[in-house]
């Protein structure tokens, strides 16, 4: 019998609680365990004083245990909260420290990392959280080595994960860590989830092209966005801007903070992401239409900027039946920043 304690406090996200219960709690159906199924689990839902807890976005849950339910647990899970910057009760933080000192594995989902950091459990450790909260976690807790890119991190019995879908990845990894790959695969099949994503895979952080300036350089960049599938030299951009190459380069760097080559490469990666999301083009076609030329160059740039491959990105985000021509239309000044799709996580 494995004991899993889920620690609740006000404004915990209902989704995170559901993920922990579904992946780590008892199977929903009684009867013989299927092949590869993990051992039976005792699930404890704990809160201060065993009081009911109001979850986000408004459901009240009755705890089954008080903070003493953390004692003797094999695993303590702290779900994310919609109010990560609110201080937790001292008794809750003390209970977390006692559980860890007693040998329990401790895991946080998404913004739950703030509770672990507040309890001092992340001091001197590598940890992650949702990418949108990573800078704030690092600012508030400078002794924590915050990795804003990883899906999940394990550091000597302490587990942290990025947002939303990454919580599923972490919970499946916790099953794999405790009971083996077969048990994790069985849970993933039941949840209809991908069986494994490595924790080191990058979070798909929103990438942007800065809004275009309303001047000659901006006009050249708007032209470039509409011609990314062609060869573009600095001379071409300078000609569109009606400037000498030397003047154009000086003003370009002042406006964008980067070089034309880097700006064009980044813009082409963003276009490639959009085309892959269309779901109808091959990697080779995307490479040509984005101006990156070949599938190998596209893979190299994806690994460099996103930490993944075009095929993996398409598998995660492609929408079958989408119109790639509509998504790849020339951009205008009114479009503003170009946003890539992120994993769908929200802090």
C-alpha positions as CSV (number, residue, x, y, z in Angstrom):
1,X,0.0,0.0,0.0
2,X,1.4,3.4,-1.1
3,X,0.2,6.5,0.8
4,X,-0.2,9.7,-1.2
5,X,-1.1,12.9,0.6
6,X,-2.4,15.9,-1.4
7,X,-2.0,19.1,0.5
8,X,-4.8,21.7,-0.1
9,X,-5.0,25.3,0.8
10,X,-7.2,28.2,-0.4
11,X,-7.4,28.8,-4.1
12,X,-5.7,25.6,-5.2
13,X,-6.5,24.9,-8.8
14,X,-9.2,22.3,-9.3
15,X,-7.4,21.0,-12.4
16,X,-4.2,20.3,-10.5
17,X,-6.1,18.4,-7.8
18,X,-7.8,16.4,-10.4
19,X,-4.5,15.5,-12.1
20,X,-3.0,14.3,-8.8
21,X,-6.1,12.2,-7.9
22,X,-6.4,10.7,-11.3
23,X,-2.8,9.8,-11.8
24,X,-1.7,9.0,-8.3
25,X,-4.8,8.0,-6.4
26,X,-6.7,4.7,-6.5
27,X,-7.9,3.5,-9.9
28,X,-11.5,4.6,-10.6
29,X,-12.8,1.1,-11.1
30,X,-12.6,-1.7,-8.5
31,X,-11.7,-5.3,-9.3
32,X,-8.5,-7.1,-10.4
33,X,-5.7,-4.8,-11.3
34,X,-4.7,-4.8,-15.0
35,X,-1.2,-5.9,-16.0
36,X,1.4,-3.4,-15.1
37,X,-0.9,-1.6,-12.6
38,X,0.8,-0.1,-9.6
39,X,0.1,-1.3,-6.1
40,X,-3.0,-0.1,-4.2
41,X,-2.9,3.5,-3.0
42,X,-4.3,5.2,0.0
43,X,-5.1,8.8,-0.9
44,X,-5.2,11.5,1.8
45,X,-6.6,14.9,1.0
46,X,-5.2,17.1,3.7
47,X,-5.8,20.7,4.9
48,X,-5.2,22.8,8.0
49,X,-7.6,21.6,10.6
50,X,-9.2,19.2,8.1
51,X,-11.3,22.2,7.1
52,X,-13.1,22.5,3.7
53,X,-11.1,24.3,1.1
54,X,-12.4,26.6,-1.6
55,X,-10.7,25.7,-4.8
56,X,-10.3,27.8,-7.9
57,X,-12.6,28.5,-9.7
58,X,-15.2,28.0,-6.9
59,X,-15.7,24.4,-5.8
60,X,-15.5,23.6,-2.1
61,X,-13.7,20.3,-1.2
62,X,-13.9,18.6,2.2
63,X,-10.5,17.3,3.3
64,X,-10.2,13.8,4.6
65,X,-7.3,14.5,6.9
66,X,-5.7,17.4,8.8
67,X,-2.0,18.2,8.5
68,X,-1.2,15.0,10.4
69,X,-2.2,13.1,7.2
70,X,1.2,14.0,5.8
71,X,2.9,11.9,8.5
72,X,3.9,8.5,7.0
73,X,3.1,9.4,3.5
74,X,5.3,8.0,0.7
75,X,4.5,11.1,-1.4
76,X,3.2,14.5,-0.6
77,X,1.8,16.5,-3.5
78,X,1.2,20.3,-3.4
79,X,-1.1,21.4,-6.3
80,X,-0.8,24.8,-8.0
81,X,-2.8,27.7,-6.7
82,X,-4.4,30.6,-8.5
83,X,-2.8,32.9,-5.8
84,X,0.8,31.8,-5.7
85,X,2.1,34.9,-4.0
86,X,-0.1,34.7,-1.0
87,X,1.7,33.5,2.2
88,X,0.8,30.1,3.5
89,X,-0.1,29.3,7.1
90,X,3.1,28.6,9.1
91,X,1.6,25.3,10.3
92,X,1.2,24.1,6.7
93,X,4.9,25.0,5.9
94,X,6.0,23.3,9.0
95,X,4.1,20.1,8.1
96,X,5.8,20.1,4.7
97,X,9.2,20.3,6.3
98,X,8.4,17.5,8.8
99,X,7.2,15.3,6.0
100,X,10.4,15.9,4.0
101,X,12.6,15.4,7.0
102,X,10.8,12.1,7.7
103,X,11.7,10.8,4.3
104,X,8.6,11.6,2.2
105,X,9.0,12.5,-1.5
106,X,7.6,15.9,-2.0
107,X,6.2,17.2,-5.3
108,X,4.6,20.4,-6.5
109,X,2.5,21.1,-9.6
110,X,2.9,24.4,-11.4
111,X,2.7,27.3,-8.9
112,X,2.8,24.9,-5.9
113,X,6.6,25.4,-6.1
114,X,6.1,28.7,-4.2
115,X,4.8,26.7,-1.2
116,X,7.9,24.5,-1.3
117,X,10.2,27.5,-1.6
118,X,8.4,29.3,1.2
119,X,8.9,26.2,3.4
120,X,12.7,26.3,2.5
121,X,12.6,22.9,0.8
122,X,14.0,24.3,-2.5
123,X,16.9,26.2,-1.0
124,X,20.1,25.2,-2.9
125,X,18.1,23.0,-5.2
126,X,17.2,23.2,-8.9
127,X,13.4,23.6,-9.5
128,X,10.9,24.8,-12.0
129,X,7.4,26.2,-12.2
130,X,5.2,27.7,-15.0
131,X,7.4,29.8,-17.3
132,X,5.3,32.9,-16.6
133,X,6.1,32.6,-12.8
134,X,9.7,31.5,-13.0
135,X,11.2,35.0,-12.7
136,X,9.1,35.9,-9.7
137,X,10.0,32.6,-8.0
138,X,13.7,33.4,-8.5
139,X,13.2,36.9,-7.3
140,X,11.4,36.0,-4.1
141,X,13.7,33.0,-3.4
142,X,17.2,33.7,-4.6
143,X,18.6,30.6,-3.1
144,X,16.5,28.5,-5.5
145,X,18.1,27.5,-8.8
146,X,15.0,28.2,-11.0
147,X,15.0,26.5,-14.4
148,X,12.3,28.2,-16.5
149,X,12.5,25.8,-19.4
150,X,12.1,22.3,-17.9
151,X,8.8,20.4,-17.9
152,X,9.7,18.9,-14.5
153,X,12.7,18.7,-12.2
154,X,13.8,16.1,-9.6
155,X,16.4,17.1,-7.1
156,X,17.0,14.5,-4.3
157,X,13.4,13.7,-3.3
158,X,12.0,17.1,-4.3
159,X,9.9,17.3,-7.5
160,X,8.6,20.4,-9.2
161,X,6.8,20.8,-12.5
162,X,5.8,23.5,-15.0
163,X,2.1,24.4,-15.7
164,X,-1.0,22.4,-16.4
165,X,-0.1,19.6,-18.9
166,X,3.4,19.3,-17.3
167,X,1.7,18.3,-14.1
168,X,0.5,15.2,-15.9
169,X,4.0,14.5,-17.1
170,X,5.3,14.8,-13.6
171,X,2.7,12.6,-12.0
172,X,3.4,9.9,-14.6
173,X,7.1,10.2,-13.9
174,X,6.3,9.8,-10.1
175,X,4.5,6.5,-10.9
176,X,7.4,5.4,-13.1
177,X,9.9,6.3,-10.4
178,X,8.0,4.4,-7.7
179,X,6.5,1.4,-9.6
180,X,8.3,1.1,-13.0
181,X,7.6,2.0,-16.6
182,X,4.8,-0.7,-16.9
183,X,2.7,0.9,-14.2
184,X,3.3,4.4,-15.6
185,X,2.2,3.2,-19.1
186,X,-0.9,1.6,-17.6
187,X,-1.9,4.9,-16.0
188,X,-1.1,6.8,-19.1
189,X,-3.4,4.5,-21.2
190,X,-6.2,4.9,-18.7
191,X,-5.8,8.7,-18.8
192,X,-5.4,8.7,-22.6
193,X,-2.2,10.6,-22.1
194,X,1.2,10.6,-23.8
195,X,3.2,7.9,-22.0
196,X,6.4,9.8,-21.5
197,X,7.8,13.3,-22.0
198,X,11.3,13.8,-20.6
199,X,11.5,16.5,-17.9
200,X,14.3,18.2,-19.7
201,X,12.1,19.0,-22.7
202,X,11.6,22.7,-23.0
203,X,8.4,24.5,-22.1
204,X,7.1,26.2,-25.2
205,X,7.4,29.7,-24.1
206,X,5.6,32.4,-26.0
207,X,8.0,34.0,-28.6
208,X,7.4,37.3,-30.2
209,X,8.5,39.6,-32.9
210,X,8.6,43.1,-31.5
211,X,6.0,45.6,-32.9
212,X,7.3,47.3,-36.0
213,X,8.5,50.9,-35.7
214,X,6.7,53.3,-37.9
215,X,9.7,54.4,-40.0
216,X,11.8,53.3,-42.9
217,X,13.3,50.4,-41.0
218,X,9.8,49.2,-39.9
219,X,8.7,49.3,-43.5
220,X,11.6,47.1,-44.5
221,X,10.8,44.6,-41.8
222,X,7.1,44.5,-42.8
223,X,8.3,43.8,-46.3
224,X,10.6,41.0,-45.0
225,X,7.8,39.4,-43.1
226,X,5.9,39.0,-46.3
227,X,8.9,37.5,-48.2
228,X,10.4,35.1,-45.7
229,X,10.2,32.3,-48.2
230,X,12.7,34.0,-50.4
231,X,16.4,34.9,-50.0
232,X,16.7,38.2,-48.2
233,X,20.0,40.0,-48.0
234,X,20.9,43.2,-46.1
235,X,21.1,44.9,-49.4
236,X,17.5,44.1,-50.1
237,X,16.3,45.4,-46.8
238,X,18.4,48.6,-47.2
239,X,16.9,49.1,-50.7
240,X,13.3,48.8,-49.4
241,X,14.2,51.2,-46.6
242,X,15.8,53.7,-49.1
243,X,19.0,53.7,-47.0
244,X,22.6,52.8,-47.6
245,X,23.5,49.4,-46.1
246,X,25.8,51.1,-43.5
247,X,23.0,53.4,-42.3
248,X,20.4,50.7,-42.4
249,X,22.6,48.3,-40.3
250,X,23.2,51.0,-37.7
251,X,19.5,51.9,-37.4
252,X,18.4,48.3,-37.5
253,X,20.5,47.3,-34.5
254,X,19.3,50.4,-32.7
255,X,15.7,49.6,-33.3
256,X,15.7,45.8,-32.9
257,X,18.7,45.1,-30.6
258,X,19.8,42.3,-32.9
259,X,21.3,41.7,-36.3
260,X,19.3,41.2,-39.5
261,X,20.4,37.5,-39.8
262,X,19.2,36.7,-36.2
263,X,15.9,38.7,-36.7
264,X,15.2,36.9,-40.0
265,X,16.0,33.5,-38.5
266,X,13.7,34.1,-35.5
267,X,10.9,35.3,-37.8
268,X,11.3,32.2,-40.0
269,X,11.1,29.9,-36.9
270,X,7.9,31.6,-35.9
271,X,6.4,31.2,-39.4
272,X,7.5,27.5,-39.3
273,X,5.6,27.0,-36.1
274,X,2.5,28.5,-37.6
275,X,2.8,26.3,-40.7
276,X,3.3,23.2,-38.5
277,X,0.3,24.1,-36.5
278,X,-1.7,24.1,-39.8
279,X,-1.3,20.3,-39.8
280,X,-1.1,19.7,-43.6
281,X,2.5,20.4,-44.6
282,X,5.5,18.1,-44.3
283,X,8.6,19.2,-42.5
284,X,10.4,19.7,-45.8
285,X,7.5,21.8,-47.1
286,X,7.5,23.9,-44.0
287,X,11.3,24.4,-44.3
288,X,10.9,25.7,-47.8
289,X,7.9,28.0,-47.2
290,X,9.4,29.5,-44.0
291,X,12.6,30.3,-45.9
292,X,14.8,28.0,-43.8
293,X,15.5,26.0,-46.9
294,X,15.9,22.4,-45.7
295,X,14.5,20.1,-43.1
296,X,17.9,19.8,-41.5
297,X,18.2,23.6,-41.0
298,X,14.7,23.7,-39.7
299,X,15.5,21.0,-37.1
300,X,18.7,22.8,-36.1
301,X,16.9,26.1,-35.5
302,X,14.0,24.4,-33.6
303,X,16.5,22.6,-31.3
304,X,18.3,25.9,-30.8
305,X,15.3,28.2,-30.1
306,X,12.7,25.7,-28.8
307,X,14.6,22.7,-27.4
308,X,12.5,20.3,-29.5
309,X,12.1,19.0,-33.1
310,X,9.6,20.1,-35.8
311,X,8.0,16.7,-35.7
312,X,7.5,16.8,-31.9
313,X,6.1,20.3,-32.2
314,X,3.7,19.3,-34.9
315,X,2.5,16.3,-32.9
316,X,1.8,18.5,-30.0
317,X,0.1,21.4,-31.8
318,X,-1.0,20.5,-35.3
319,X,-4.7,21.1,-36.0
320,X,-5.8,18.7,-38.8
321,X,-7.9,20.4,-41.4
322,X,-6.5,23.9,-40.7
323,X,-5.8,26.1,-43.7
324,X,-2.0,26.7,-43.7
325,X,-2.4,29.4,-46.4
326,X,-4.7,31.3,-44.1
327,X,-2.3,31.0,-41.2
328,X,0.7,32.0,-43.3
329,X,-0.8,35.1,-44.9
330,X,1.5,38.1,-45.1
331,X,1.5,40.1,-41.9
332,X,0.7,43.7,-41.8
333,X,1.7,46.5,-39.4
334,X,-1.8,46.2,-37.8
335,X,-1.1,42.6,-36.8
336,X,1.3,43.7,-34.0
337,X,3.4,41.1,-32.3
338,X,3.5,37.6,-33.8
339,X,2.7,35.1,-31.0
340,X,3.5,31.4,-31.2
341,X,1.3,28.9,-29.6
342,X,2.5,27.8,-26.1
343,X,1.6,24.5,-24.5
344,X,-1.8,25.7,-23.3
345,X,-0.6,26.2,-19.8
346,X,-1.8,29.1,-17.6
347,X,-0.2,30.2,-14.4
